[in-house]
Amino acid sequence: MRVLLARHGETPWNAEGRYQGQRDIALSPVGEAQARQLGERLREVAITRAVASPLSRARRTAELALGEARAGLLGVDAGLQEIGHGDWEGLLASEIRARDPERLRAWREAPETVQMPGEGGESIGVVLERAWPAFARATEGLGADDTLLVVAHDAVNRVLLCRVLGLPLARLWSFRQAPTTLNLLEGPSVDALEVVRLNDCAHHTALFGEAVHRAL
């Protein structure tokens, strides 16, 4: 089977560098354009099934990527929601640095050690515990020639890819996940996937273009 693991398009908070987590922030016009570009790239791809996070930025990206003709393929799974940033939600990195500098330093240097502060705050270990079963559910019953589209979030994609690559969560920041990026995974089962493409943004960014985000 083939899995196309994508991240949602840009939101206003992404552009501003705000931590949005599970706050339901919609796509910006730039993000909508990115999702349409993703859809154009996938227009001729035979997609068997599609699953997205229920947060609107991911769900809308999936809708635009699929187009009207394939809209009926899309389902949602709450296990694919972004990490809950708790008290960091809506804040700029500069604001977090002023309020919670030690945790921010740990988040960037040893993310596997961090529990996000306040109500709803999660760790990346918790994200993996809920996201991997959701990912596995999405692949159930797929055959060798089937293709699954999954549209999720930065931290979710990173923990899933760490699992597939056999990387510890301490290596969370060792690769990028840009807006509407595509990761192509292939294998006979969810536990035997190989990474074929990683952070592929050719549909909207030149080879040496800037395809980064400002939060996380």
Backbone as CSV, one residue per row, in Angstrom:
resi,resn,N_x,N_y,N_z,CA_x,CA_y,CA_z,C_x,C_y,C_z
1,MET,0.845,-1.192,0.000,0.000,0.000,0.000,0.880,1.242,0.000
2,ARG,0.276,2.335,-0.434,0.958,3.629,-0.429,0.202,4.586,0.498
3,VAL,0.942,5.350,1.270,0.344,6.352,2.151,0.935,7.708,1.810
4,LEU,0.069,8.646,1.488,0.461,10.039,1.283,0.131,10.778,2.573
5,LEU,1.146,11.089,3.359,0.969,11.772,4.639,1.266,13.244,4.427
6,ALA,0.252,14.076,4.558,0.386,15.503,4.284,0.143,16.326,5.547
7,ARG,0.693,17.512,5.546,0.377,18.488,6.582,-0.626,19.489,6.012
8,HIS,-1.396,20.111,6.865,-2.352,21.134,6.426,-1.627,22.353,5.855
9,GLY,-2.377,23.183,5.152,-1.838,24.423,4.613,-1.645,25.491,5.686
10,GLU,-1.053,26.574,5.258,-0.734,27.666,6.185,-1.998,28.310,6.760
11,THR,-1.917,28.685,8.023,-2.965,29.464,8.690,-2.401,30.840,9.046
12,PRO,-3.257,31.788,9.418,-2.735,33.081,9.878,-1.787,32.929,11.065
13,TRP,-2.080,31.999,11.956,-1.199,31.806,13.113,0.141,31.216,12.705
14,ASN,0.149,30.327,11.700,1.424,29.839,11.189,2.260,31.011,10.680
15,ALA,1.627,31.880,9.904,2.349,33.009,9.308,2.901,33.948,10.380
16,GLU,2.169,34.078,11.487,2.602,34.955,12.579,3.563,34.265,13.540
17,GLY,3.670,32.944,13.436,4.530,32.200,14.352,3.880,31.889,15.681
18,ARG,2.546,31.759,15.681,1.836,31.456,16.930,1.632,29.946,17.080
19,TYR,1.690,29.477,18.309,1.454,28.072,18.621,-0.046,27.823,18.629
20,GLN,-0.549,27.017,17.695,-2.001,26.871,17.591,-2.517,25.533,18.113
21,GLY,-1.719,24.491,18.120,-2.153,23.248,18.744,-3.555,22.835,18.366
22,GLN,-4.422,22.678,19.360,-5.788,22.216,19.116,-6.794,23.354,18.984
23,ARG,-6.321,24.580,18.988,-7.213,25.695,18.635,-7.588,25.542,17.168
24,ASP,-8.859,25.717,16.877,-9.339,25.427,15.518,-9.203,26.666,14.633
25,ILE,-8.009,26.873,14.126,-7.695,28.022,13.288,-7.821,27.623,11.821
26,ALA,-8.564,28.417,11.054,-8.820,28.094,9.649,-7.603,28.410,8.785
27,LEU,-7.602,27.866,7.576,-6.566,28.183,6.615,-6.614,29.660,6.232
28,SER,-5.460,30.211,5.940,-5.369,31.545,5.358,-5.579,31.434,3.850
29,PRO,-5.728,32.549,3.136,-5.786,32.465,1.673,-4.562,31.770,1.080
30,VAL,-3.399,31.996,1.673,-2.191,31.298,1.214,-2.340,29.799,1.425
31,GLY,-2.860,29.407,2.588,-3.054,27.993,2.877,-4.052,27.337,1.943
32,GLU,-5.121,28.060,1.614,-6.097,27.517,0.660,-5.450,27.320,-0.706
33,ALA,-4.619,28.280,-1.111,-3.931,28.150,-2.399,-2.970,26.965,-2.382
34,GLN,-2.263,26.781,-1.265,-1.355,25.636,-1.151,-2.111,24.320,-1.257
35,ALA,-3.280,24.246,-0.608,-4.074,23.019,-0.650,-4.584,22.735,-2.059
36,ARG,-4.948,23.787,-2.791,-5.375,23.599,-4.182,-4.207,23.132,-5.052
37,GLN,-3.020,23.662,-4.769,-1.830,23.215,-5.504,-1.543,21.742,-5.205
38,LEU,-1.746,21.348,-3.956,-1.607,19.942,-3.603,-2.627,19.103,-4.373
39,GLY,-3.853,19.603,-4.451,-4.889,18.903,-5.201,-4.540,18.747,-6.659
40,GLU,-3.948,19.779,-7.238,-3.545,19.686,-8.637,-2.463,18.629,-8.818
41,ARG,-1.553,18.562,-7.865,-0.501,17.551,-7.944,-1.066,16.131,-7.826
42,LEU,-2.128,15.991,-7.035,-2.714,14.669,-6.802,-3.885,14.361,-7.732
43,ARG,-4.137,15.237,-8.690,-5.348,15.120,-9.524,-5.424,13.774,-10.237
44,GLU,-4.303,13.263,-10.714,-4.301,12.011,-11.462,-3.972,10.790,-10.597
45,VAL,-3.796,11.006,-9.296,-3.476,9.899,-8.396,-4.765,9.189,-7.985
46,ALA,-4.777,7.890,-8.115,-5.950,7.098,-7.722,-5.925,6.893,-6.207
47,ILE,-6.691,7.696,-5.494,-6.737,7.621,-4.034,-7.895,6.723,-3.608
48,THR,-7.585,5.757,-2.776,-8.573,4.779,-2.326,-9.369,5.278,-1.127
49,ARG,-8.681,5.970,-0.222,-9.283,6.406,1.042,-8.565,7.658,1.506
50,ALA,-9.259,8.511,2.254,-8.651,9.721,2.808,-9.147,9.928,4.228
51,VAL,-8.240,10.277,5.116,-8.567,10.533,6.519,-7.839,11.793,6.957
52,ALA,-8.525,12.639,7.714,-7.929,13.885,8.187,-8.216,14.091,9.663
53,SER,-7.413,14.924,10.269,-7.742,15.457,11.582,-9.050,16.230,11.475
54,PRO,-9.871,16.240,12.531,-11.125,16.999,12.465,-10.940,18.503,12.564
55,LEU,-9.754,18.980,12.934,-9.526,20.420,12.984,-9.649,20.996,11.578
56,SER,-10.293,22.152,11.467,-10.714,22.642,10.153,-9.561,22.870,9.192
57,ARG,-8.380,23.248,9.694,-7.269,23.502,8.777,-6.825,22.225,8.070
58,ALA,-6.885,21.100,8.764,-6.531,19.821,8.145,-7.673,19.293,7.282
59,ARG,-8.880,19.369,7.810,-10.033,18.860,7.052,-10.218,19.631,5.745
60,ARG,-10.076,20.956,5.800,-10.236,21.771,4.599,-9.113,21.494,3.592
61,THR,-7.905,21.308,4.096,-6.802,20.956,3.198,-7.113,19.659,2.463
62,ALA,-7.619,18.669,3.205,-7.968,17.392,2.579,-9.075,17.572,1.548
63,GLU,-10.086,18.379,1.872,-11.186,18.608,0.934,-10.682,19.226,-0.362
64,LEU,-9.815,20.234,-0.234,-9.297,20.908,-1.423,-8.343,20.009,-2.200
65,ALA,-7.590,19.190,-1.489,-6.669,18.269,-2.159,-7.416,17.185,-2.930
66,LEU,-8.544,16.751,-2.395,-9.330,15.705,-3.047,-10.166,16.250,-4.194
67,GLY,-10.716,17.438,-4.018,-11.637,17.986,-4.996,-13.037,17.415,-4.824
68,GLU,-14.003,18.040,-5.478,-15.405,17.663,-5.301,-15.681,16.219,-5.707
69,ALA,-15.032,15.751,-6.752,-15.329,14.412,-7.268,-14.940,13.312,-6.294
70,ARG,-13.969,13.593,-5.419,-13.507,12.565,-4.479,-13.858,12.897,-3.039
71,ALA,-14.741,13.868,-2.845,-15.077,14.330,-1.499,-15.616,13.218,-0.614
72,GLY,-16.328,12.263,-1.206,-16.921,11.180,-0.441,-15.931,10.213,0.176
73,LEU,-14.665,10.300,-0.222,-13.634,9.426,0.338,-13.205,9.838,1.738
74,LEU,-13.480,11.088,2.107,-12.876,11.667,3.307,-13.600,11.296,4.595
75,GLY,-12.817,10.821,5.551,-13.279,10.637,6.917,-12.375,11.404,7.859
76,VAL,-12.773,11.501,9.127,-11.941,12.200,10.112,-11.688,11.277,11.299
77,ASP,-10.568,11.525,11.990,-10.220,10.753,13.178,-9.587,11.701,14.178
78,ALA,-10.192,11.816,15.358,-9.710,12.739,16.385,-8.309,12.403,16.873
79,GLY,-7.882,11.160,16.664,-6.535,10.788,17.064,-5.459,11.513,16.302
80,LEU,-5.821,12.134,15.176,-4.862,12.848,14.341,-4.789,14.334,14.654
81,GLN,-5.487,14.793,15.703,-5.415,16.210,16.071,-3.995,16.594,16.490
82,GLU,-3.688,17.887,16.311,-2.381,18.400,16.696,-2.156,18.268,18.202
83,ILE,-0.889,18.321,18.599,-0.556,18.305,20.015,-1.270,19.445,20.735
84,GLY,-1.783,19.172,21.913,-2.372,20.219,22.738,-1.266,21.019,23.399
85,HIS,-1.170,22.299,23.049,-0.114,23.145,23.606,-0.490,23.772,24.950
86,GLY,-1.709,23.529,25.412,-2.095,24.058,26.713,-1.971,25.569,26.793
87,ASP,-1.231,26.056,27.799,-1.098,27.494,28.022,-0.316,28.208,26.929
88,TRP,0.363,27.465,26.077,1.127,28.088,24.986,0.254,28.442,23.778
89,GLU,-0.958,27.936,23.739,-1.809,28.159,22.570,-1.999,29.655,22.314
90,GLY,-1.764,30.058,21.077,-1.967,31.442,20.669,-0.803,32.364,20.940
91,LEU,0.242,31.853,21.591,1.379,32.707,21.939,2.468,32.642,20.877
92,LEU,3.210,33.750,20.749,4.411,33.782,19.928,5.559,33.155,20.700
93,ALA,6.564,32.682,19.970,7.737,32.117,20.640,8.389,33.138,21.569
94,SER,8.388,34.405,21.178,8.987,35.441,22.023,8.226,35.596,23.334
95,GLU,6.894,35.428,23.286,6.085,35.514,24.504,6.336,34.313,25.403
96,ILE,6.467,33.134,24.802,6.748,31.937,25.595,8.138,32.038,26.210
97,ARG,9.092,32.582,25.447,10.453,32.734,25.967,10.455,33.620,27.216
98,ALA,9.604,34.614,27.246,9.530,35.508,28.401,8.822,34.857,29.585
99,ARG,7.853,33.989,29.324,7.026,33.414,30.388,7.503,32.043,30.871
100,ASP,8.062,31.259,29.960,8.345,29.850,30.257,9.650,29.423,29.571
101,PRO,10.746,30.131,29.842,11.975,29.933,29.056,12.586,28.542,29.179
102,GLU,12.567,27.952,30.358,13.203,26.645,30.531,12.465,25.563,29.752
103,ARG,11.131,25.626,29.788,10.355,24.626,29.048,10.553,24.807,27.539
104,LEU,10.596,26.049,27.085,10.810,26.311,25.668,12.177,25.793,25.222
105,ARG,13.183,25.998,26.060,14.515,25.491,25.730,14.500,23.965,25.651
106,ALA,13.820,23.327,26.590,13.721,21.867,26.564,12.944,21.392,25.337
107,TRP,11.886,22.111,24.975,11.080,21.749,23.813,11.923,21.726,22.545
108,ARG,12.871,22.621,22.458,13.714,22.686,21.261,14.920,21.761,21.330
109,GLU,15.372,21.447,22.531,16.582,20.638,22.672,16.308,19.193,23.077
110,ALA,15.230,18.951,23.802,14.882,17.601,24.265,13.367,17.470,24.299
111,PRO,12.709,17.506,23.128,11.230,17.569,23.093,10.547,16.390,23.770
112,GLU,11.222,15.256,23.827,10.618,14.070,24.437,10.441,14.214,25.940
113,THR,11.042,15.226,26.547,10.959,15.423,27.998,9.864,16.398,28.408
114,VAL,9.208,17.026,27.449,8.337,18.166,27.748,6.869,17.767,27.847
115,GLN,6.250,18.190,28.937,4.806,18.151,29.095,4.309,19.575,28.931
116,MET,3.448,19.819,27.949,2.935,21.169,27.734,2.120,21.622,28.934
117,PRO,2.267,22.889,29.330,1.664,23.362,30.576,0.180,23.666,30.453
118,GLY,-0.530,23.510,31.561,-1.918,23.952,31.636,-2.916,22.950,31.101
119,GLU,-4.167,23.348,31.137,-5.260,22.474,30.720,-5.113,22.085,29.261
120,GLY,-5.231,20.816,28.972,-5.148,20.337,27.603,-3.745,20.125,27.089
121,GLY,-2.725,20.449,27.899,-1.351,20.287,27.456,-0.973,18.821,27.346
122,GLU,-0.257,18.473,26.297,0.144,17.097,26.045,1.666,16.998,25.906
123,SER,2.163,15.790,25.901,3.544,15.494,25.543,3.541,14.828,24.174
124,ILE,4.698,14.784,23.522,4.730,14.123,22.222,4.559,12.608,22.363
125,GLY,4.909,12.078,23.526,4.641,10.662,23.768,3.157,10.363,23.744
126,VAL,2.369,11.230,24.361,0.910,11.076,24.358,0.361,11.222,22.938
127,VAL,0.930,12.163,22.177,0.487,12.342,20.788,0.720,11.057,19.987
128,LEU,1.882,10.453,20.155,2.164,9.207,19.449,1.204,8.102,19.878
129,GLU,0.881,8.043,21.164,-0.008,6.996,21.674,-1.401,7.068,21.068
130,ARG,-1.857,8.269,20.698,-3.187,8.360,20.088,-3.122,8.428,18.561
131,ALA,-2.029,9.003,18.022,-1.944,9.186,16.571,-1.608,7.890,15.839
132,TRP,-0.731,7.069,16.420,-0.379,5.841,15.711,-1.576,4.898,15.554
133,PRO,-2.394,4.659,16.594,-3.595,3.831,16.385,-4.544,4.431,15.340
134,ALA,-4.660,5.772,15.315,-5.514,6.406,14.302,-4.960,6.165,12.908
135,PHE,-3.660,6.279,12.778,-2.981,6.027,11.506,-3.188,4.571,11.082
136,ALA,-3.022,3.657,12.033,-3.213,2.233,11.743,-4.654,1.949,11.318
137,ARG,-5.624,2.581,12.002,-7.038,2.389,11.617,-7.268,2.826,10.172
138,ALA,-6.625,3.915,9.796,-6.809,4.447,8.442,-6.300,3.489,7.376
139,THR,-5.322,2.648,7.718,-4.743,1.727,6.740,-5.446,0.374,6.695
140,GLU,-6.351,0.126,7.612,-6.964,-1.203,7.717,-7.654,-1.608,6.421
141,GLY,-7.334,-2.809,5.956,-7.995,-3.355,4.778,-7.429,-2.900,3.448
142,LEU,-6.426,-2.043,3.465,-5.860,-1.569,2.202,-5.001,-2.657,1.561
143,GLY,-5.099,-2.758,0.247,-4.332,-3.737,-0.494,-3.053,-3.158,-1.061
144,ALA,-2.311,-3.988,-1.753,-1.000,-3.604,-2.278,-1.075,-2.431,-3.248
145,ASP,-2.172,-2.306,-3.978,-2.298,-1.251,-4.979,-3.117,-0.059,-4.506
146,ASP,-3.469,-0.038,-3.217,-4.297,1.046,-2.686,-3.446,2.216,-2.207
147,THR,-4.052,3.405,-2.252,-3.370,4.628,-1.811,-4.245,5.362,-0.808
148,LEU,-3.665,5.670,0.325,-4.335,6.390,1.410,-3.776,7.797,1.508
149,LEU,-4.646,8.784,1.605,-4.236,10.162,1.894,-4.574,10.469,3.347
150,VAL,-3.576,10.883,4.116,-3.766,11.310,5.502,-3.330,12.758,5.604
151,VAL,-4.201,13.619,6.119,-3.855,15.031,6.301,-3.923,15.352,7.783
152,ALA,-2.777,15.690,8.353,-2.697,15.933,9.788,-1.888,17.196,10.061
153,HIS,-1.045,17.161,11.059,-0.392,18.353,11.581,1.108,18.113,11.771
154,ASP,1.804,19.185,12.045,3.261,19.127,12.147,3.733,18.106,13.182
155,ALA,3.346,18.271,14.429,3.822,17.360,15.475,3.316,15.942,15.246
156,VAL,2.088,15.802,14.765,1.533,14.477,14.494,2.345,13.779,13.404
157,ASN,2.586,14.478,12.302,3.378,13.882,11.231,4.766,13.494,11.727
158,ARG,5.356,14.351,12.544,6.710,14.078,13.026,6.761,12.810,13.883
159,VAL,5.799,12.637,14.789,5.855,11.439,15.636,5.574,10.183,14.816
160,LEU,4.674,10.281,13.842,4.409,9.133,12.981,5.651,8.764,12.174
161,LEU,6.316,9.775,11.622,7.506,9.516,10.825,8.651,8.996,11.679
162,CYS,8.773,9.495,12.908,9.783,8.941,13.816,9.525,7.449,14.032
163,ARG,8.264,7.079,14.221,7.925,5.669,14.422,8.292,4.836,13.181
164,VAL,7.927,5.327,12.010,8.222,4.591,10.781,9.725,4.468,10.562
165,LEU,10.463,5.544,10.831,11.908,5.568,10.601,12.705,4.898,11.710
166,GLY,12.034,4.543,12.810,12.734,3.952,13.937,13.571,4.954,14.710
167,LEU,13.174,6.222,14.655,13.893,7.277,15.359,13.283,7.507,16.732
168,PRO,14.092,7.792,17.744,13.537,8.182,19.038,12.871,9.547,18.929
169,LEU,11.913,9.816,19.796,11.224,11.106,19.757,12.160,12.272,20.052
170,ALA,13.323,12.004,20.592,14.334,13.050,20.788,14.783,13.639,19.456
171,ARG,14.572,12.896,18.350,14.978,13.364,17.016,13.832,14.067,16.291
172,LEU,12.845,14.518,17.023,11.639,15.122,16.431,11.957,16.246,15.459
173,TRP,12.988,17.025,15.745,13.311,18.198,14.928,14.360,17.904,13.855
174,SER,14.647,16.652,13.570,15.724,16.329,12.631,15.280,16.351,11.163
175,PHE,14.012,16.680,10.918,13.513,16.865,9.556,12.400,17.902,9.615
176,ARG,12.007,18.436,8.464,10.979,19.473,8.401,9.649,18.915,7.918
177,GLN,8.597,19.644,8.265,7.248,19.354,7.782,6.600,20.687,7.435
178,ALA,6.731,21.103,6.197,6.235,22.397,5.751,4.737,22.337,5.448
179,PRO,4.079,23.479,5.291,2.655,23.482,4.952,2.363,22.704,3.664
180,THR,1.360,21.869,3.700,0.909,20.966,2.627,2.038,20.097,2.079
181,THR,3.043,19.839,2.884,4.086,18.921,2.453,3.526,17.527,2.236
182,LEU,4.189,16.756,1.397,3.827,15.363,1.152,4.954,14.458,1.614
183,ASN,4.593,13.416,2.352,5.502,12.330,2.674,4.897,11.073,2.060
184,LEU,5.680,10.354,1.276,5.191,9.130,0.650,5.782,7.928,1.373
185,LEU,4.904,7.072,1.861,5.297,5.857,2.558,4.752,4.667,1.780
186,GLU,5.522,3.601,1.704,5.065,2.399,1.013,5.444,1.166,1.817
187,GLY,4.587,0.125,1.746,4.900,-1.117,2.431,3.714,-2.047,2.461
188,PRO,3.945,-3.280,2.878,2.871,-4.276,2.906,1.918,-4.122,4.082
189,SER,2.351,-3.401,5.130,1.500,-3.202,6.308,1.944,-1.942,7.022
190,VAL,1.130,-1.499,7.964,1.448,-0.266,8.684,2.740,-0.400,9.484
191,ASP,3.090,-1.597,9.891,4.307,-1.816,10.671,5.520,-2.123,9.806
192,ALA,5.355,-2.081,8.495,6.484,-2.361,7.596,6.560,-1.315,6.488
193,LEU,6.318,-0.060,6.853,6.361,1.027,5.882,7.786,1.549,5.710
194,GLU,8.092,1.983,4.504,9.346,2.654,4.211,9.043,4.071,3.746
195,VAL,9.919,5.001,4.073,9.765,6.388,3.629,10.384,6.529,2.243
196,VAL,9.553,6.879,1.264,10.005,7.051,-0.113,10.288,8.528,-0.400
197,ARG,9.435,9.410,0.092,9.625,10.863,-0.038,9.351,11.496,1.320
198,LEU,10.138,12.517,1.634,10.012,13.205,2.923,9.965,14.709,2.691
199,ASN,8.934,15.362,3.245,8.788,16.824,3.165,8.900,17.326,1.726
200,ASP,8.150,16.702,0.831,8.143,17.062,-0.587,7.137,18.190,-0.808
201,CYS,7.657,19.361,-1.151,6.806,20.552,-1.345,6.896,21.075,-2.775
202,ALA,7.223,20.201,-3.723,7.451,20.632,-5.096,6.239,21.315,-5.719
203,HIS,5.047,21.056,-5.192,3.840,21.666,-5.748,3.731,23.152,-5.451
204,HIS,4.511,23.665,-4.465,4.430,25.106,-4.197,5.766,25.765,-3.858
205,THR,6.845,25.012,-3.769,8.120,25.588,-3.366,9.238,25.054,-4.242
206,ALA,10.102,25.943,-4.720,11.246,25.540,-5.533,12.199,24.677,-4.710
207,LEU,13.087,23.961,-5.404,13.975,23.006,-4.754,14.722,23.615,-3.575
208,PHE,15.263,24.808,-3.753,16.011,25.438,-2.675,15.229,26.595,-2.045
209,GLY,13.907,26.553,-2.179,13.062,27.596,-1.600,12.893,27.406,-0.107
210,GLU,12.332,28.407,0.520,12.083,28.360,1.963,10.740,27.688,2.196
211,ALA,10.763,26.521,2.808,9.529,25.768,3.078,9.517,25.408,4.557
212,VAL,9.444,26.420,5.408,9.504,26.211,6.855,8.309,26.886,7.501
213,HIS,8.169,26.681,8.782,7.136,27.357,9.552,7.827,28.030,10.729
214,ARG,7.149,28.949,11.361,7.811,29.769,12.369,7.508,29.352,13.807
215,ALA,6.519,28.507,13.995,6.239,28.020,15.352,6.799,26.606,15.501
216,LEU,6.685,26.062,16.714,7.234,24.754,17.039,8.744,24.815,16.999
